[in-house]
Amino acid sequence: MRTTSRGLFAALVGGVMLFAVGCGQESTKPSETKATVSKDAPAPAAQTPAEKPVEAQPAAAVGAEANTPSKSENTGKMSVEKTPYGKLPSGEAVDQFVINNGKGLKVTIITYGATITSVEFPDKNGKSANITVGLDSLDDYLKSPPYFGATIGRYGNRIAKGKFTLEGKEYKLATNNNENHLHGGVKGFDKVVWKAESFEKAGEVGVKFSYVSADGEEGYPGKLESTVTYSITAANELKMEYSATTDKTTVANLTNHAYWNLAGKGTILDQVVSINADGYLPVDAGLIPLGEVKAVKDTPMDFTKPMTIGSRIAKVEGGYDHCYVLNQKTPKELSPVATVYDPASGRFMEVLSTEPAVQLYTSNFLDGTFSGNGQKYEKYAALCLETQHYPDSPNQPKFPSTVLKPGETYHHLTIHKFSTK
């Protein structure tokens, strides 16, 4: 099964269509039922597409140039602009950066949570739209939305019962997801103001964010000095590059929590996804991995062939909120992760990463509470693709290690490449 899936992926990369992926956000509260696959679930509702593989589309290989956006977007000049965005109740200022590659890709980021608030890219007709979930003001972000576009740390995803043992000592973390620890705790990296410095260089423009997490913050050991650089290139790539160092042995697992909808509105049920993964991690009722890797073959979890999100989501109890184990040939090597395609707009997104896993999340818990860009964000409004290490790795020695020691440097690179067809 693994040989077959890897072979298929290589063929798709070779000139047809990369695997599209779902994005894994974990909700701020776990599902009330076990997030496991039910083979006996009823057929998908009428509004979801039929269950069948989507035919491969042309010109989707990694490195393919995007179609030329409209002339109004294609200025050819890269830029970065900084403006005030607001102030926290404490009086601390928050800034906004807009980075533009002059070819239609424009990304907006604020220093609060090093949060991506907007990613604009033209459709196949040259009409631009924001293709990620964003809110309208700083006040909206202070109402604790479910991590829209935020930088996540110190540990993305969950740690069981909010504790782990390291070098013989038990550390207790904040439990902000029932009995578990989620996305760094009560005040994770998504709720702090990062220092920021913009830069421009040949073929690339962006902002480098930095934050120093004190020893003991949210229960973690060691002073962690972290940076994340968000940049865009002339090739319509959004690069996310993370690094961290510590003065005491600790754990680290940083990621970004962008919610994607390549149509810019509506649901993601008709969007086509593939994931370069033969296996995923089954979880318990609290969404903590059971410790085994299960094959996706012959289950609704299988995205080794391009499939619409809606084709089988009714067969997955609670919706997709699962960690996929990627078919990565060499650890820490930049490798294809997934693709997403919206047939209506023609927008296509490829994801590559150095991380061993990706969490697919289909915004199962959005309920219209939050709104932005002239719309309310309802269930299935977007999908997340969180490139990361496995959930609960500090408690599961069989999983790839997330331990970071003094003298070592944590590094993580993820690239999103946008095009149309």
C-alpha positions as CSV (number, residue, x, y, z in Angstrom):
1,M,0.0,0.0,0.0
2,R,2.8,2.4,0.8
3,T,4.6,1.7,-2.5
4,T,1.5,2.2,-4.5
5,S,0.6,5.5,-2.8
6,R,4.1,6.9,-3.1
7,G,4.2,5.9,-6.7
8,L,1.0,7.7,-7.4
9,F,2.2,10.8,-5.7
10,A,5.4,10.8,-7.8
11,A,3.3,10.5,-11.0
12,L,1.1,13.4,-10.1
13,V,4.1,15.6,-9.3
14,G,5.6,14.7,-12.6
15,G,3.1,16.8,-14.6
16,V,-0.5,16.1,-13.6
17,M,-1.8,17.1,-10.2
18,L,-0.2,17.1,-6.8
19,F,-2.1,15.7,-3.9
20,A,-4.3,18.3,-2.4
21,V,-4.5,18.6,1.3
22,G,-6.8,19.6,4.0
23,C,-5.8,21.9,6.8
24,G,-5.8,20.8,10.3
25,Q,-6.9,23.2,12.8
26,E,-7.9,21.8,16.1
27,S,-11.0,23.3,17.6
28,T,-10.9,25.2,20.9
29,K,-13.1,22.4,22.2
30,P,-12.9,18.7,21.4
31,S,-15.7,16.8,19.7
32,E,-18.3,15.4,22.1
33,T,-17.8,12.1,20.4
34,K,-14.7,10.1,19.4
35,A,-13.1,11.6,16.2
36,T,-12.8,8.2,14.5
37,V,-13.9,7.0,11.1
38,S,-17.3,5.3,11.0
39,K,-17.7,2.9,8.1
40,D,-21.4,2.6,8.9
41,A,-22.2,6.3,8.7
42,P,-24.9,7.4,6.4
43,A,-24.2,8.6,2.9
44,P,-23.2,12.2,2.5
45,A,-26.0,14.8,2.5
46,A,-27.4,15.9,-0.8
47,Q,-25.4,19.1,-0.9
48,T,-22.1,17.2,-0.9
49,P,-20.6,15.9,-4.1
50,A,-20.7,12.2,-5.0
51,E,-17.9,10.0,-3.7
52,K,-15.5,9.6,-6.6
53,P,-11.9,10.6,-7.3
54,V,-11.5,13.9,-9.1
55,E,-9.9,13.7,-12.5
56,A,-6.3,14.9,-12.6
57,Q,-5.9,18.5,-13.8
58,P,-3.1,19.8,-16.1
59,A,-0.3,22.2,-15.2
60,A,-0.3,21.6,-11.5
61,A,3.2,20.4,-10.8
62,V,5.4,22.0,-8.1
63,G,7.2,25.0,-9.5
64,A,4.6,25.8,-12.2
65,E,4.1,29.5,-12.7
66,A,0.8,31.0,-11.9
67,N,-1.4,32.4,-14.6
68,T,-0.9,36.1,-15.1
69,P,-3.2,38.1,-12.8
70,S,-5.1,41.1,-14.1
71,K,-3.1,44.2,-15.1
72,S,-4.4,46.1,-12.1
73,E,-2.8,43.6,-9.8
74,N,0.4,43.0,-11.8
75,T,2.5,46.0,-11.1
76,G,5.7,44.0,-11.0
77,K,7.0,45.9,-8.0
78,M,7.4,44.2,-4.6
79,S,6.6,46.3,-1.5
80,V,6.1,46.1,2.2
81,E,4.0,48.7,4.1
82,K,3.7,49.2,7.9
83,T,0.7,51.0,9.5
84,P,-0.7,51.2,13.0
85,Y,-3.5,48.6,13.7
86,G,-4.6,49.4,17.2
87,K,-3.8,49.1,20.8
88,L,-4.3,46.4,23.4
89,P,-6.2,47.3,26.6
90,S,-2.8,47.6,28.3
91,G,-1.9,50.3,25.8
92,E,0.6,48.1,23.9
93,A,0.6,49.0,20.2
94,V,-0.1,46.6,17.4
95,D,1.1,47.1,13.9
96,Q,0.0,45.8,10.5
97,F,2.3,44.8,7.6
98,V,1.1,44.4,4.0
99,I,3.5,42.6,1.7
100,N,2.9,42.5,-2.0
101,N,4.8,40.8,-4.8
102,G,3.4,43.0,-7.6
103,K,2.1,39.9,-9.3
104,G,-1.2,39.6,-7.5
105,L,-0.2,37.9,-4.3
106,K,-0.7,40.2,-1.3
107,V,-0.5,39.1,2.4
108,T,-1.5,41.1,5.5
109,I,-0.1,40.3,8.9
110,I,-0.4,41.9,12.3
111,T,2.0,41.8,15.2
112,Y,-0.6,40.5,17.6
113,G,-0.1,36.7,17.5
114,A,2.1,37.2,14.3
115,T,-1.3,36.7,12.7
116,I,-2.0,36.4,9.0
117,T,-5.3,38.4,8.5
118,S,-5.5,38.3,4.7
119,V,-4.1,36.5,1.7
120,E,-5.3,37.9,-1.6
121,F,-4.8,36.2,-4.9
122,P,-6.6,36.5,-8.3
123,D,-8.8,33.8,-9.7
124,K,-8.6,32.5,-13.3
125,N,-10.3,35.6,-14.6
126,G,-7.9,38.0,-12.7
127,K,-10.4,38.9,-10.0
128,S,-8.7,39.1,-6.6
129,A,-10.2,37.9,-3.3
130,N,-9.1,37.1,0.3
131,I,-8.8,33.3,0.4
132,T,-8.1,33.0,4.2
133,V,-10.4,33.6,7.1
134,G,-9.8,37.0,8.6
135,L,-11.5,39.4,11.1
136,D,-12.3,43.1,10.7
137,S,-10.5,44.6,13.7
138,L,-8.1,44.1,16.6
139,D,-11.1,44.0,19.0
140,D,-12.4,41.0,17.0
141,Y,-9.1,39.2,17.5
142,L,-9.1,39.9,21.2
143,K,-12.3,38.0,21.5
144,S,-10.4,34.7,21.2
145,P,-11.4,33.4,17.9
146,P,-10.2,29.8,17.1
147,Y,-6.7,30.8,16.1
148,F,-7.6,32.4,12.7
149,G,-4.2,32.8,10.9
150,A,-2.2,32.9,14.1
151,T,1.3,31.7,14.9
152,I,1.0,28.8,17.3
153,G,3.5,27.9,20.1
154,R,5.1,26.7,22.1
155,Y,3.4,23.5,21.1
156,G,0.9,23.2,18.2
157,N,-1.9,20.8,18.7
158,R,-2.6,18.9,22.0
159,I,-0.6,17.5,24.9
160,A,-2.6,15.0,27.0
161,K,-3.7,16.1,30.4
162,G,-1.5,19.1,30.2
163,K,1.7,17.4,31.4
164,F,4.8,15.6,30.3
165,T,8.1,14.3,31.8
166,L,11.4,15.5,30.5
167,E,14.8,14.4,31.9
168,G,13.1,12.8,34.9
169,K,11.1,15.9,35.8
170,E,7.3,16.3,35.3
171,Y,6.1,19.6,33.9
172,K,2.5,20.7,34.3
173,L,1.0,23.0,31.6
174,A,-2.2,25.0,31.4
175,T,-5.2,22.8,30.5
176,N,-7.3,25.0,28.1
177,N,-9.0,22.2,26.1
178,N,-11.0,20.3,28.8
179,E,-8.3,18.2,30.5
180,N,-5.8,18.7,27.7
181,H,-3.3,21.4,26.7
182,L,-3.9,23.0,23.3
183,H,-1.8,25.3,21.1
184,G,0.5,26.6,23.8
185,G,-2.0,27.2,26.6
186,V,-4.2,30.0,27.9
187,K,-1.8,32.7,26.5
188,G,0.1,31.0,23.8
189,F,2.1,32.7,21.0
190,D,-1.2,33.6,19.3
191,K,-2.0,36.1,22.1
192,V,1.2,38.0,22.5
193,V,2.6,41.0,20.5
194,W,5.7,40.0,18.5
195,K,8.5,42.4,17.5
196,A,8.7,42.8,13.8
197,E,11.2,43.9,11.2
198,S,10.4,44.1,7.4
199,F,12.9,43.3,4.7
200,E,13.2,43.3,0.9
201,K,15.7,41.3,-1.1
202,A,16.0,40.0,-4.7
203,G,12.8,38.1,-5.6
204,E,11.4,38.2,-2.0
205,V,9.8,40.6,0.5
206,G,8.5,39.9,4.0
207,V,8.5,40.4,7.8
208,K,10.6,38.7,10.5
209,F,8.8,38.4,13.8
210,S,10.5,37.6,17.1
211,Y,9.3,36.7,20.6
212,V,11.0,35.6,23.8
213,S,9.0,33.2,25.9
214,A,10.2,33.3,29.5
215,D,11.2,30.1,31.4
216,G,8.0,28.7,33.0
217,E,5.6,30.5,30.7
218,E,2.4,28.4,30.4
219,G,4.4,25.7,32.4
220,Y,7.1,25.1,29.8
221,P,10.8,24.8,30.8
222,G,13.5,27.1,29.4
223,K,13.6,30.6,27.9
224,L,12.6,30.0,24.3
225,E,13.8,32.6,21.8
226,S,11.6,32.2,18.7
227,T,11.4,33.8,15.2
228,V,9.0,33.3,12.4
229,T,9.5,34.9,9.0
230,Y,6.6,35.4,6.6
231,S,7.6,36.3,3.1
232,I,6.3,36.1,-0.5
233,T,8.3,35.5,-3.6
234,A,8.1,36.5,-7.3
235,A,6.9,32.9,-7.9
236,N,3.7,33.5,-5.9
237,E,4.9,31.6,-2.9
238,L,4.1,32.3,0.7
239,K,7.0,31.1,2.9
240,M,6.7,30.5,6.6
241,E,10.0,29.8,8.3
242,Y,10.4,29.2,12.0
243,S,13.4,28.9,14.3
244,A,13.9,28.7,18.1
245,T,16.6,28.2,20.7
246,T,16.4,27.5,24.4
247,D,18.6,27.7,27.5
248,K,17.1,24.6,29.1
249,T,15.8,21.3,27.6
250,T,12.2,21.8,26.5
251,V,9.8,20.9,23.7
252,A,8.9,22.9,20.6
253,N,6.3,22.5,17.8
254,L,5.5,25.7,16.0
255,T,3.0,26.2,13.2
256,N,0.5,28.6,11.6
257,H,-3.2,28.2,11.9
258,A,-4.5,29.8,8.6
259,Y,-8.0,28.8,7.5
260,W,-8.2,28.5,3.7
261,N,-11.1,28.9,1.3
262,L,-9.8,29.2,-2.2
263,A,-13.3,30.4,-3.4
264,G,-13.1,33.3,-1.0
265,K,-16.7,32.6,0.3
266,G,-19.2,29.8,0.9
267,T,-18.0,26.4,2.1
268,I,-15.0,24.2,1.1
269,L,-17.1,21.1,0.4
270,D,-16.6,21.3,-3.3
271,Q,-12.9,22.0,-3.1
272,V,-10.5,19.2,-4.2
273,V,-7.9,18.0,-1.7
274,S,-5.1,15.5,-1.8
275,I,-2.6,14.6,0.9
276,N,0.7,12.9,0.5
277,A,0.1,10.5,3.3
278,D,-0.6,6.7,3.5
279,G,-1.4,6.9,7.2
280,Y,-3.0,9.0,9.9
281,L,-3.2,9.0,13.7
282,P,-6.5,7.6,15.2
283,V,-7.5,9.6,18.3
284,D,-9.6,9.2,21.5
285,A,-12.6,11.4,22.5
286,G,-10.3,14.2,23.5
287,L,-8.5,14.1,20.1
288,I,-5.3,12.6,21.7
289,P,-3.5,10.1,19.4
290,L,-3.9,6.4,20.5
291,G,-0.2,5.8,19.6
292,E,-0.7,3.9,16.3
293,V,-0.5,4.9,12.7
294,K,-3.5,3.6,10.7
295,A,-3.6,3.1,6.9
296,V,-5.9,5.5,5.1
297,K,-6.6,3.0,2.3
298,D,-10.2,2.0,1.9
299,T,-11.4,4.6,4.4
300,P,-12.9,8.1,4.1
301,M,-9.5,9.4,5.4
302,D,-7.8,8.6,2.1
303,F,-6.7,11.6,0.1
304,T,-3.9,10.0,-1.8
305,K,-6.1,10.6,-4.9
306,P,-7.6,14.1,-5.3
307,M,-11.1,14.1,-3.7
308,T,-13.6,16.8,-2.8
309,I,-13.9,17.5,0.9
310,G,-17.6,17.0,0.8
311,S,-17.6,13.6,-0.9
312,R,-17.1,11.6,2.3
313,I,-17.1,14.1,5.2
314,A,-20.5,12.6,6.5
315,K,-18.7,9.3,7.0
316,V,-16.1,10.9,9.4
317,E,-17.5,11.3,12.9
318,G,-17.2,14.9,13.9
319,G,-15.7,15.9,10.5
320,Y,-12.0,16.0,9.6
321,D,-9.7,17.0,12.5
322,H,-6.9,14.5,12.1
323,C,-3.1,14.3,11.9
324,Y,-1.8,12.8,8.7
325,V,1.7,11.1,8.7
326,L,3.4,12.3,5.6
327,N,5.3,10.2,3.1
328,Q,8.5,12.0,3.8
329,K,11.5,10.2,2.3
330,T,14.1,12.1,4.4
331,P,13.4,13.7,7.8
332,K,13.4,17.5,7.8
333,E,13.7,17.7,4.0
334,L,11.3,20.0,2.2
335,S,8.8,17.7,0.7
336,P,5.3,17.9,-1.0
337,V,2.5,17.8,1.6
338,A,-0.8,18.6,-0.2
339,T,-2.7,20.5,-2.7
340,V,-6.1,22.3,-2.7
341,Y,-8.0,23.2,-5.9
342,D,-11.2,25.2,-6.3
343,P,-12.8,24.4,-9.7
344,A,-15.0,27.4,-9.7
345,S,-12.3,30.1,-9.3
346,G,-9.5,28.0,-10.7
347,R,-7.3,28.8,-7.7
348,F,-4.8,26.1,-6.8
349,M,-2.6,25.9,-3.7
350,E,0.4,23.6,-3.2
351,V,1.9,23.0,0.2
352,L,5.4,21.8,0.9
353,S,7.1,21.4,4.3
354,T,10.0,20.1,6.3
355,E,7.6,18.8,9.0
356,P,6.6,15.1,9.4
357,A,2.8,15.6,9.6
358,V,-0.1,17.8,8.7
359,Q,-3.3,18.3,10.6
360,L,-6.4,18.5,8.4
361,Y,-9.3,20.4,10.0
362,T,-12.5,21.4,8.2
363,S,-13.8,24.1,10.6
364,N,-16.3,21.7,12.2
365,F,-16.9,24.0,15.1
366,L,-17.5,27.3,13.4
367,D,-21.1,28.5,14.0
368,G,-21.4,32.0,12.8
369,T,-20.1,33.6,16.0
370,F,-17.2,35.3,14.1
371,S,-17.4,37.3,10.9
372,G,-15.2,39.2,8.6
373,N,-14.9,40.2,4.9
374,G,-18.6,40.7,4.8
375,Q,-19.6,37.2,5.8
376,K,-20.2,35.0,8.9
377,Y,-18.0,32.0,9.3
378,E,-20.2,29.0,9.5
379,K,-19.4,25.2,9.7
380,Y,-17.1,24.1,6.8
381,A,-16.3,27.7,5.9
382,A,-12.6,26.8,5.5
383,L,-10.0,24.2,6.0
384,C,-6.7,24.2,7.8
385,L,-3.4,22.5,6.9
386,E,-1.2,22.8,9.9
387,T,2.2,21.4,9.1
388,Q,3.7,20.2,12.4
389,H,4.9,17.3,14.5
390,Y,2.5,14.7,15.9
391,P,0.1,15.7,18.7
392,D,1.1,14.6,22.2
393,S,4.7,13.7,21.1
394,P,6.2,14.6,24.5
395,N,4.2,11.7,26.0
396,Q,4.6,9.2,23.2
397,P,8.2,8.1,22.7
398,K,7.4,6.2,19.5
399,F,6.6,9.5,17.8
400,P,9.3,11.8,16.2
401,S,10.9,13.8,19.0
402,T,10.0,17.4,19.7
403,V,12.7,17.8,22.3
404,L,14.9,20.9,21.9
405,K,18.1,21.2,23.9
406,P,20.5,24.1,24.6
407,G,22.9,24.5,21.7
408,E,20.4,23.2,19.2
409,T,18.2,25.2,16.8
410,Y,14.6,24.3,16.0
411,H,13.8,24.9,12.3
412,H,10.6,24.5,10.3
413,L,9.9,25.7,6.8
414,T,6.5,25.5,5.0
415,I,5.7,26.9,1.6
416,H,2.3,27.7,0.1
417,K,2.5,28.2,-3.7
418,F,-0.5,29.7,-5.5
419,S,-1.5,29.5,-9.2
420,T,-4.6,29.2,-11.3
421,K,-5.8,26.9,-14.0
